Structure formats: C-alpha cells, structure tokens
Amino acid sequence: MNKFTLSGLLLALVGMVLVGFQALSKVMGRTDDWASINLTDLIGQHRLGWAYGYDILVKVLEAPLFLVLFGLGGILVVLGMIFWRK
C-alpha cells in the first residue's frame, strides 16, 4: 500500500466519521448545523475572496465537507492504484 492509497483511505475514514457524527447528533435532536458544514465555513469567507472568481472552485468550497473528503479520498485511491509498484 503506497502513500496515495493510505492517504485516500484516511480521508474516506474521516468522511465516514463526519457522517456518523452528523447522524448521531441528528438522532440526539441537536439543532446545530453540522449537516451543511463546508470548507468556506471552516476557512472563512473573508480569506477566500480570491476563490469566488472561479466557478468550479466555488462549487468545491461550498459542497458539504464529507463529499469533498470522499471525492478526494477516491481520487487518491485511484492514483495509488495507477502508481502502484509491484
């Protein structure tokens, strides 16, 4: 297992933990807004003013965080399969 695959699996695991936490907090009846957490909320919109000039980057920044983690994890796993040495 190379670094790409390991990183991708770790990102997917973090995404699953985030989804599990969201489901658990919803079952508990919490009113926190964990379902719509995204990179813009974490980094801050005032620091990402330059990114709003690019349409595709805005879509990634405003996508739910667990989808970004799953997508990036999947890309890294595929890259790990491509660059795997026997």
Buried (B, 14 or more C-beta within 10 A) or exposed (E): EBEBBEBBBEBBEBBBEBBEEBEEBEEEEEEEEBEEBBBBEEEEEEEBEEBEEEEEEBEBBBBBBBEBBBBBBBEBBEBBEEEEEE
